[in-house]
Amino acid sequence: MLQLQVLRENTEAVLEGLAKRNLKEADTLVLKAIEYDNHRRRILTQTQEYETKANSDSKKIGDLMKSGKFDEANSLKKEVTQHKALIKENNDKLDIVEKDLTQVLYKIPNVPATIVPAGKTPEDNKVEHTWGTVPKLPDGALPHWELIKKYDIIDFELGVKISGAGFPVYKGKGAKLQRALINFFLAEAEKAGYVEIQPPIVVNEDSGYGTGQLPDKEGQMYFVNADGLYLIPTAEVPITNLYRDVILPEAELPVKNVGYTPCFRREAGSWGAHVRGLNRLHQFDKVEIVQVTKPEDSYQTLDHMCQHVQGLLEKLELPYRKLLLCGGDMGFNAALTYDMEVFSAAQQRWLEVSSVSNFETYQANRLKLRFKNKEGKTQLLHTLNGSALALPRIVAAILENNQTPEGINIPKVLVPFTGFEKIG
C-alpha cells in the first residue's frame, strides 16, 4: 500500500510512474485517495478544536461554580455537552472516511521503479541476460506430457479422479524427482544463509491483506468458507506475515527466510496446448526465498537474490534467460520484477520458472513492518521475495531437455538427492 505522505507530496511522480502500468483508473484512484485524506485531515483538525474548547470550558465550569456563578456554569455545561456530541459525530465520520480511504489505497498498485520499462504485454519485457545452449533433441523427441505417460511418473487422470484438472499425482521416480528438487533448493538456500521456515499453508484475511493478495487476487485463491481461511498461492504470504506488526532491531537485518510449501492457484488461466501438462496447475510445489532489508540495501539484495536463482538454473544445466518486466506485465505489489525463464526444447518455448521482486515499502506499509534506525527513528522496511524455484516447469524442462533414446538423464547435481541417474 502506498504511503499517504508519498501520494500527497509526490503526486505527479506517482502518476507518472503508474502510467507505466497502463491502469486507466490510476489517476482517479490517486486523486480520490488524496481527496479522502484531505477530508480526514479536516475532520481531525475540527475535532481537535472541539476537544480543546470542551477541555478549556470544563475547567472554567469548576471556577464558575466556586464563584457562585451557577447560570454561567450551567450555560457552559450545555456548550460542553454540544461539543462532545460534535466530537462523537466527527469520530463516526472519521471511521467512515478512513475505511473509504483504505479501500481506495488497496486498489492503487505499487509505483514501478525508475528502470521499469513502459509496456502492456510480455512482449514488451526486456531480456537482460541469457545463459546456456539449447539442447538438440533426438528424432522422435516428446513433450513432457507424453514422456510422463511413457515412463509412468506423473498421472493427470488419477488427479482428475481424486480432485479435478490441474492436480497431478506424482508416482515412483516422478515423486522422487519432486522431493529431490525440493531438498536441493532448500540445501542451496541454507548455504546462502537463508533460515528455513515451515509455515502454515492456510492464512487468515489479515495475512492476505498484509502481503497484498487481498483484495487484488481474491478470485485466484481457494477459500475455506467455514473458517475464513485461504489456501496460500505462495509461501511468500505466511513467511512475510511472520513480521506483521513487528519492529525489528537494526542488528537483525537483513532477515533471510526460505520455505517449501505446496501452492494453490484457483484461477490458473485458460486451458489449451500452451498450458498442457505441467505448464499450468492448480496445485504445485515451490521453494520461496524472502528477505526483509533496510531501504538503502534492497536493490543490492534483489541482485543477490537473482544471482541465487540463476545459480540454481545453471547447476541444473537448464538454458535460461532473465527478463526485466515492463509495467503492464508486473505484479500489483511489485516495484520491480525480474523473471527467469527456462527453454523447453521439446515445446520450443520459454517457460517462466521464477519471479524475483522488490516491493520496497508497499507490503511493509500494510504489514506495519518497521525498524529503528541509528537515530532512533522508526522507519518502514523493504520486503523482497523470489521463487527458488517453482517445480512444475523445472520438471517439464528437465524431462524434455534431457531425454535420450535410452531414457531421461537426471542432472548430475540432483543425483545425490534422487538416488538414480536415469528415468527409463
C-alpha positions as CSV (number, residue, x, y, z in Angstrom):
1,M,0.0,0.0,0.0
2,L,1.4,3.4,-1.0
3,Q,2.1,5.8,1.8
4,L,-0.2,8.8,2.1
5,Q,2.7,11.2,2.5
6,V,4.1,9.9,-0.8
7,L,0.8,10.4,-2.6
8,R,0.4,14.0,-1.2
9,E,4.0,15.2,-1.7
10,N,4.9,13.4,-4.9
11,T,1.6,13.2,-6.7
12,E,3.0,13.9,-10.2
13,A,5.8,11.4,-9.8
14,V,3.3,8.7,-8.6
15,L,1.0,9.4,-11.5
16,E,3.9,9.3,-14.0
17,G,5.1,6.0,-12.5
18,L,1.7,4.4,-12.5
19,A,1.3,5.4,-16.2
20,K,3.8,2.6,-17.0
21,R,1.2,0.1,-15.7
22,N,-1.4,1.2,-18.2
23,L,-4.0,1.3,-15.5
24,K,-6.8,3.5,-16.7
25,E,-8.3,4.4,-13.3
26,A,-4.9,5.1,-11.7
27,D,-5.2,8.9,-11.9
28,T,-8.8,8.7,-10.5
29,L,-7.8,6.4,-7.6
30,V,-4.8,8.6,-6.6
31,L,-6.8,11.8,-6.6
32,K,-9.7,10.1,-4.8
33,A,-7.2,8.9,-2.1
34,I,-5.9,12.5,-1.7
35,E,-9.4,13.8,-1.5
36,Y,-10.4,11.4,1.2
37,D,-7.2,12.2,3.1
38,N,-7.9,15.9,2.9
39,H,-11.4,15.3,4.3
40,R,-9.9,13.1,7.0
41,R,-7.4,15.8,8.0
42,R,-10.2,18.5,8.1
43,I,-12.2,16.3,10.4
44,L,-9.2,15.7,12.7
45,T,-8.4,19.4,12.8
46,Q,-12.0,20.3,13.6
47,T,-12.3,17.5,16.2
48,Q,-9.1,18.8,17.9
49,E,-10.6,22.3,18.1
50,Y,-13.8,20.9,19.7
51,E,-11.8,18.9,22.2
52,T,-9.6,21.9,23.1
53,K,-12.7,24.1,23.6
54,A,-14.5,21.4,25.6
55,N,-11.5,20.9,27.9
56,S,-11.0,24.6,28.4
57,D,-14.7,25.1,29.2
58,S,-14.8,22.2,31.6
59,K,-12.0,23.8,33.6
60,K,-13.9,27.1,33.6
61,I,-17.1,25.4,34.9
62,G,-15.4,24.5,38.1
63,D,-14.2,28.0,38.7
64,L,-17.7,29.5,37.9
65,M,-19.3,27.0,40.4
66,K,-16.9,28.0,43.1
67,S,-17.7,31.7,42.4
68,G,-21.4,31.1,42.7
69,K,-22.0,31.9,39.0
70,F,-24.3,28.9,38.5
71,D,-26.2,30.3,35.5
72,E,-23.0,30.9,33.6
73,A,-21.7,27.5,34.7
74,N,-24.9,25.7,33.5
75,S,-24.8,27.5,30.2
76,L,-21.2,26.5,29.7
77,K,-22.1,22.9,30.6
78,K,-24.6,22.9,27.7
79,E,-21.9,24.1,25.3
80,V,-19.5,21.3,26.5
81,T,-22.2,18.8,26.0
82,Q,-22.8,20.1,22.5
83,H,-19.1,20.0,21.7
84,K,-18.8,16.4,23.0
85,A,-21.8,15.4,20.7
86,L,-20.0,17.1,17.8
87,I,-16.8,15.2,18.7
88,K,-18.7,11.9,18.7
89,E,-20.3,12.8,15.4
90,N,-16.9,13.6,13.9
91,N,-15.4,10.4,15.2
92,D,-18.2,8.5,13.5
93,K,-17.5,10.4,10.2
94,L,-13.8,9.7,10.6
95,D,-14.3,6.0,10.8
96,I,-16.3,6.0,7.6
97,V,-13.8,8.3,5.8
98,E,-10.8,6.2,6.9
99,K,-12.5,3.0,5.8
100,D,-13.2,4.5,2.4
101,L,-9.6,5.8,2.2
102,T,-8.2,2.4,3.0
103,Q,-10.3,0.7,0.3
104,V,-9.1,3.2,-2.3
105,L,-5.5,2.7,-1.2
106,Y,-5.9,-1.0,-1.6
107,K,-6.8,-0.5,-5.2
108,I,-3.7,1.5,-6.1
109,P,-0.8,-0.7,-7.2
110,N,2.8,-0.1,-6.4
111,V,4.7,2.6,-8.3
112,P,7.2,0.9,-10.7
113,A,10.9,1.7,-10.1
114,T,12.5,4.1,-12.5
115,I,14.2,1.4,-14.6
116,V,11.0,-0.4,-15.3
117,P,10.2,-0.1,-19.0
118,A,6.7,1.1,-20.1
119,G,4.7,-1.6,-21.8
120,K,1.5,-3.6,-21.9
121,T,2.3,-7.2,-22.6
122,P,5.1,-9.8,-22.1
123,E,6.4,-8.9,-25.5
124,D,7.4,-5.5,-24.0
125,N,9.7,-7.1,-21.4
126,K,13.4,-6.6,-21.7
127,V,15.9,-9.5,-22.0
128,E,18.7,-8.7,-19.5
129,H,20.8,-11.9,-19.7
130,T,20.8,-15.4,-21.3
131,W,22.8,-18.5,-20.4
132,G,23.3,-21.9,-21.7
133,T,22.9,-23.8,-25.0
134,V,19.6,-25.1,-26.2
135,P,19.9,-28.9,-26.5
136,K,19.4,-30.7,-29.8
137,L,16.9,-33.4,-29.2
138,P,16.9,-36.8,-30.9
139,D,14.4,-37.7,-33.6
140,G,11.0,-38.5,-32.1
141,A,11.6,-36.4,-29.1
142,L,8.4,-35.9,-27.0
143,P,6.9,-33.1,-24.9
144,H,6.8,-33.8,-21.2
145,W,3.1,-34.7,-21.1
146,E,3.9,-37.7,-23.4
147,L,7.1,-38.5,-21.5
148,I,5.3,-38.8,-18.2
149,K,2.9,-41.3,-19.7
150,K,5.8,-43.3,-21.3
151,Y,7.6,-43.6,-18.1
152,D,4.6,-43.7,-15.8
153,I,5.9,-41.0,-13.4
154,I,3.1,-38.4,-13.3
155,D,-0.6,-39.2,-13.7
156,F,-3.1,-36.5,-14.6
157,E,-6.1,-38.8,-15.0
158,L,-5.7,-40.0,-11.4
159,G,-5.5,-36.4,-10.3
160,V,-8.8,-35.7,-12.1
161,K,-10.4,-38.7,-10.4
162,I,-9.3,-37.6,-7.0
163,S,-9.6,-33.8,-7.2
164,G,-10.0,-32.4,-10.7
165,A,-8.0,-30.9,-13.6
166,G,-4.7,-29.3,-12.6
167,F,-4.0,-31.6,-9.6
168,P,-1.4,-34.2,-10.8
169,V,-0.4,-37.4,-9.0
170,Y,3.4,-38.0,-8.9
171,K,4.5,-41.6,-8.9
172,G,7.7,-43.5,-8.4
173,K,10.7,-41.7,-9.8
174,G,8.4,-38.7,-10.6
175,A,7.7,-38.3,-6.9
176,K,11.3,-38.8,-6.0
177,L,12.4,-36.2,-8.6
178,Q,10.0,-33.7,-6.9
179,R,11.4,-34.5,-3.5
180,A,15.0,-34.3,-4.8
181,L,14.4,-30.8,-6.3
182,I,12.8,-29.5,-3.1
183,N,15.7,-30.8,-1.0
184,F,18.3,-29.4,-3.4
185,F,16.7,-26.0,-3.5
186,L,16.4,-25.9,0.3
187,A,20.0,-27.0,0.7
188,E,21.3,-24.3,-1.6
189,A,19.3,-21.7,0.2
190,E,20.7,-22.8,3.5
191,K,24.2,-22.5,2.0
192,A,23.3,-18.9,1.0
193,G,22.4,-18.0,4.6
194,Y,18.6,-18.4,4.5
195,V,16.8,-19.7,7.6
196,E,14.3,-22.4,6.7
197,I,10.6,-21.8,7.8
198,Q,7.8,-24.4,7.6
199,P,4.7,-22.2,7.7
200,P,1.0,-23.0,7.6
201,I,-0.5,-23.4,4.1
202,V,-3.7,-21.6,5.1
203,V,-3.8,-17.9,6.1
204,N,-6.4,-15.6,7.5
205,E,-7.8,-12.5,5.9
206,D,-5.3,-10.2,7.8
207,S,-2.4,-12.1,6.3
208,G,-3.9,-11.8,2.8
209,Y,-4.3,-8.1,3.1
210,G,-0.8,-7.8,4.7
211,T,1.1,-9.0,1.6
212,G,-1.4,-7.7,-1.0
213,Q,-3.1,-10.8,-2.1
214,L,-6.4,-9.3,-0.9
215,P,-8.3,-7.6,-2.3
216,D,-6.5,-7.8,-5.6
217,K,-6.2,-11.6,-6.0
218,E,-9.2,-12.8,-4.1
219,G,-10.6,-14.7,-7.1
220,Q,-7.4,-16.6,-7.6
221,M,-7.3,-18.2,-4.1
222,Y,-9.1,-21.2,-2.7
223,F,-11.3,-20.1,0.2
224,V,-12.3,-22.2,3.2
225,N,-15.6,-20.5,3.8
226,A,-16.5,-22.2,7.2
227,D,-13.2,-21.0,8.8
228,G,-12.5,-17.8,6.8
229,L,-9.1,-19.1,5.7
230,Y,-7.3,-19.0,2.3
231,L,-5.1,-21.7,0.8
232,I,-1.8,-20.0,0.1
233,P,-0.8,-19.1,-3.5
234,T,2.9,-18.9,-2.4
235,A,5.0,-19.3,0.8
236,E,5.6,-15.5,0.5
237,V,2.3,-14.9,2.2
238,P,2.8,-16.7,5.5
239,I,6.5,-16.1,5.7
240,T,6.3,-12.4,5.2
241,N,3.4,-12.2,7.6
242,L,5.6,-13.5,10.4
243,Y,6.8,-9.9,10.6
244,R,3.4,-8.2,10.6
245,D,3.1,-5.5,13.3
246,V,6.8,-6.0,14.2
247,I,9.6,-3.5,14.8
248,L,12.8,-5.3,14.0
249,P,16.1,-4.4,15.7
250,E,18.5,-3.0,13.1
251,A,21.1,-5.6,14.2
252,E,18.8,-8.4,13.0
253,L,18.7,-7.1,9.4
254,P,18.6,-8.4,6.8
255,V,16.1,-11.2,7.5
256,K,16.6,-14.1,5.2
257,N,14.0,-16.9,5.2
258,V,13.3,-19.8,2.8
259,G,10.3,-22.1,2.9
260,Y,8.9,-25.1,0.9
261,T,5.1,-25.3,0.6
262,P,2.5,-26.6,-1.8
263,C,0.9,-23.7,-3.6
264,F,-2.7,-23.3,-4.7
265,R,-4.0,-21.2,-7.6
266,R,-7.7,-21.3,-8.1
267,E,-7.7,-19.3,-11.3
268,A,-4.8,-21.0,-13.2
269,G,-5.7,-19.3,-16.6
270,S,-7.1,-20.6,-19.8
271,W,-6.5,-24.2,-20.9
272,G,-5.0,-25.1,-24.3
273,A,-2.0,-26.6,-26.0
274,H,0.3,-23.9,-24.5
275,V,-0.7,-24.8,-20.9
276,R,-0.8,-28.6,-21.3
277,G,0.7,-31.0,-18.7
278,L,2.8,-29.3,-16.0
279,N,2.8,-25.8,-17.7
280,R,0.0,-24.6,-15.5
281,L,-1.5,-26.2,-12.4
282,H,-3.9,-25.5,-9.6
283,Q,-1.6,-27.2,-7.1
284,F,2.2,-27.2,-7.3
285,D,5.3,-27.3,-5.1
286,K,7.6,-24.3,-4.7
287,V,10.6,-23.2,-2.6
288,E,10.4,-19.5,-1.9
289,I,13.1,-17.1,-0.6
290,V,12.1,-14.0,1.3
291,Q,14.2,-11.1,2.6
292,V,13.4,-8.1,4.7
293,T,16.0,-5.3,4.4
294,K,16.8,-1.7,5.1
295,P,15.6,0.6,2.2
296,E,19.1,1.5,1.1
297,D,20.1,-2.2,0.8
298,S,17.1,-3.6,-1.1
299,Y,18.2,-3.3,-4.7
300,Q,21.6,-4.9,-4.0
301,T,19.6,-7.6,-2.2
302,L,17.4,-8.0,-5.3
303,D,20.5,-8.6,-7.4
304,H,21.8,-11.2,-4.9
305,M,18.5,-13.0,-5.0
306,C,18.5,-13.1,-8.8
307,Q,22.0,-14.4,-8.8
308,H,20.9,-17.2,-6.4
309,V,18.1,-18.2,-8.7
310,Q,20.3,-18.1,-11.7
311,G,22.9,-20.2,-9.9
312,L,20.2,-22.9,-9.3
313,L,19.3,-23.0,-13.0
314,E,23.0,-23.2,-14.1
315,K,23.6,-26.1,-11.7
316,L,20.6,-27.9,-13.2
317,E,22.2,-27.2,-16.6
318,L,19.0,-25.6,-17.9
319,P,19.3,-22.8,-20.5
320,Y,17.6,-19.7,-19.2
321,R,17.0,-16.0,-19.8
322,K,16.5,-13.2,-17.3
323,L,13.8,-10.7,-18.1
324,L,13.1,-7.2,-16.7
325,L,9.3,-7.0,-16.6
326,C,7.5,-4.0,-18.1
327,G,5.0,-2.0,-16.1
328,G,2.0,-3.7,-17.7
329,D,3.3,-7.3,-17.0
330,M,4.4,-6.7,-13.5
331,G,2.6,-7.9,-10.4
332,F,0.3,-5.5,-8.5
333,N,2.5,-5.2,-5.4
334,A,6.0,-5.1,-7.0
335,A,8.1,-2.0,-7.7
336,L,10.5,-4.1,-9.9
337,T,10.4,-7.7,-11.0
338,Y,12.8,-10.0,-12.8
339,D,11.5,-13.2,-14.3
340,M,13.6,-16.3,-15.1
341,E,12.5,-18.4,-18.0
342,V,14.0,-21.8,-19.0
343,F,13.9,-23.1,-22.5
344,S,11.8,-26.1,-23.2
345,A,13.4,-27.9,-26.1
346,A,10.5,-30.2,-27.0
347,Q,8.0,-27.4,-26.8
348,Q,10.3,-24.9,-28.4
349,R,9.3,-22.1,-26.0
350,W,10.4,-20.3,-22.9
351,L,8.7,-21.2,-19.6
352,E,8.6,-18.9,-16.6
353,V,10.0,-20.6,-13.5
354,S,10.8,-17.8,-11.2
355,S,9.8,-14.2,-10.4
356,V,12.1,-12.2,-8.1
357,S,10.6,-8.9,-6.9
358,N,11.3,-5.9,-4.7
359,F,8.2,-4.5,-3.1
360,E,10.0,-1.6,-1.5
361,T,7.7,-0.3,1.3
362,Y,4.4,-1.4,-0.3
363,Q,4.0,-4.6,1.7
364,A,5.7,-3.2,4.8
365,N,3.2,-0.3,5.0
366,R,0.3,-2.7,5.0
367,L,2.1,-5.0,7.5
368,K,3.4,-2.2,9.7
369,L,6.8,-3.8,9.4
370,R,9.4,-1.4,10.7
371,F,12.8,-1.0,12.3
372,K,14.5,1.7,14.4
373,N,17.5,3.3,12.7
374,K,20.6,4.6,14.4
375,E,18.9,7.9,15.2
376,G,16.1,6.1,17.0
377,K,13.6,6.9,14.3
378,T,11.0,4.2,13.3
379,Q,11.2,3.5,9.5
380,L,9.4,1.2,7.1
381,L,11.5,-1.7,5.8
382,H,11.6,-3.2,2.3
383,T,10.4,-6.7,1.5
384,L,11.5,-8.9,-1.3
385,N,10.8,-12.5,-2.5
386,G,11.6,-14.9,-5.2
387,S,10.8,-18.4,-6.5
388,A,13.8,-20.5,-5.9
389,L,12.2,-22.4,-7.6
390,A,8.7,-23.4,-8.7
391,L,8.8,-27.1,-9.6
392,P,6.4,-27.9,-12.4
393,R,8.1,-26.2,-15.3
394,I,11.5,-27.1,-14.0
395,V,10.4,-30.7,-14.1
396,A,9.0,-30.2,-17.6
397,A,12.3,-28.7,-18.8
398,I,14.4,-31.4,-17.2
399,L,12.3,-34.2,-18.7
400,E,12.2,-32.7,-22.2
401,N,15.8,-31.3,-22.4
402,N,17.4,-34.5,-21.0
403,Q,15.6,-37.1,-23.0
404,T,17.5,-39.7,-24.9
405,P,16.5,-43.0,-26.7
406,E,17.6,-44.8,-23.5
407,G,15.7,-42.7,-21.1
408,I,15.8,-39.3,-19.3
409,N,19.1,-38.3,-17.8
410,I,19.0,-36.7,-14.3
411,P,21.1,-33.5,-13.9
412,K,24.3,-34.5,-12.0
413,V,23.7,-32.1,-9.2
414,L,20.4,-33.9,-8.4
415,V,21.7,-37.5,-8.4
416,P,22.8,-37.4,-4.7
417,F,19.2,-36.4,-3.9
418,T,17.3,-38.7,-6.3
419,G,19.5,-41.8,-5.8
420,F,19.3,-42.6,-9.5
421,E,20.8,-41.2,-12.7
422,K,18.2,-42.0,-15.2
423,I,14.4,-42.4,-15.6
424,G,13.8,-45.2,-18.1
